[in-house]
């Protein structure tokens, strides 16, 4: 993920691209597998320093595998410490709040968005009514009701 962010940020930085390419080629010498996470973070910090302010937007951070999430959050923490003009915008479900709060809450603004059940029902009804791929024998009001209720319950758990 940090490698992808580094690739994105280099699109706006002309001079740093050569340095990143050299670092990557050097890491491949002697059978290496590529840049290490710490090296990518340092290159990211150096790159964003020339692009201030830099904005990082990560959607659904809760979908990262738990074994990778800690390293990623630690990397983001290092980036915002070493490149203070970098801003983060993260979206997540509430179930990983503790991990984010532990690493990234200093100076953070938190906005809680709660799903509106009426909007969910309206959207699901619209989608199911417009879905012609359903077998008419299977598409019953009972099944539609069960689908809507299940999704509403899951949305309220967020």
N, C-alpha and C positions, 0 to 999 in steps of 0.2 A: 504494500500500500504506500509506504514512504517512497519507494522507487517510482511509482506512478505519479505521486505528487511532485517529485523531483523532475520527472519528464515534463509535466504540465508547466511547472514554473520556469523551466528553461526555454520554453517557447517565447517568452518575453525578454530573455537575457541573451544578448549576442555573444559577449566576450567569455562568459562562463561555460558555454557549451564545449569549447575546446578543452578546458580544464576537466570537465566531467568525463569527456571521451578519453582523455589521457589517464585519468584515475581508473576508469573502467578497464581500459586495455592493460594497465599495470596490474590490476587485480587478477586478470586472466592469465598472466604470465606464470609459468611453472605449474600449470594445471589448476589454478585457482578457479573458483566457481563464480566470481563476480564480487561486486562491492558488498562489504558487510553493512549491517544496519547502521552502525555508528558512523561509518564513512559517508553513507547516504545522508544521514542527518546533518553532518558537518557541511556537506556540499549544499544541502537545502538551505541551511542557515546563511551560508555565504552568498547564495544566489538571491535569497529574499532580501538580504541587506542592500542589494543594488536595485530592488524593486519596491522599496517601502512606499506605502503600506502594502502588505501582502495579505490575502484572505484565503483561508483554507476552509472548504465546505465539505463535510463528510456526512452523507445521509445514511441512516440506519446503522450507526456504529455498534449497536447491540447485536448485529448479525455477524460481526467478526467472531471467529472461533475463539473461545475463552483463552486458549493457550497462546493466541497471537494478540489478543486485545491488550494484555498488560504491557507487552513490548511496544505496541503501537501508541498507547497512552503515554508511556514513559518517553517515547520519541517526541510526541506532540508537546509534552511538558518541557523537554529540553529545547525544542524549537522556540517556544514562546518565551523561555527564559533568556536564550541567547540572541533572539531576534525579536525584541519587545514590540516592534511595530507590526508583528504578525498577529492577525486576528483569526479566531476559530469560530466556525459555525457548525455545530454538531446536532444531529437529530438522533433520538434514541427513544426506546421504550423505558418506562420507569424502573424496570427490573435490574438495570446496571447502574443506577444512580450513585450508589456507594463508591464504586470504582472510579467514576468520573469525578465525584466530589473530592475524593482523596487526592487526585492528581491535578485537577484542572480548575478548581473553583476560585482561586485567588483573583479577584477582580472580575468574576464572571457574572453575567446576567442570565437568569434562567426564566424562560417563558414556558408555562405549562399550557398545553393545548389538549383540551378534552373533546373527544368525539361527540357529536350531536346525534343522538339516536334517530331523530326524525330525518336527518340528512342521509344517514345510512339506510334506513328503510326506503326512502324515496329512490336512492341510487340503485339498491338491489332490485326493487320492483321494476324500475326502468330497464335494468340489464336483463332480468329474467323475462320480461314481456317482449323484449326485442330479440331474444335468443331463439332462432328458428331451428337450431340443431337438436333441441330436446325432443325426445320421443314423446308425442302427445299423450300416450298411454301412461307415461311416467310422470309427466308434469301435472301434478295435482296441487290444489290449494294447500293441502296438508304438508306436502314436501316443501313448497315455497315458504310456508310458515315456519317449519323446522329450520330451514336454511337461514331465514332472517333472524330467528331467535338465537340460533347458535352464534352467528356473527355478532349480534348485539351483545351477547354475554362475553364473547372474547374481547370485543372493543372496550367493554367496561372494566376489564381486568388490566388494561394498559396503564 
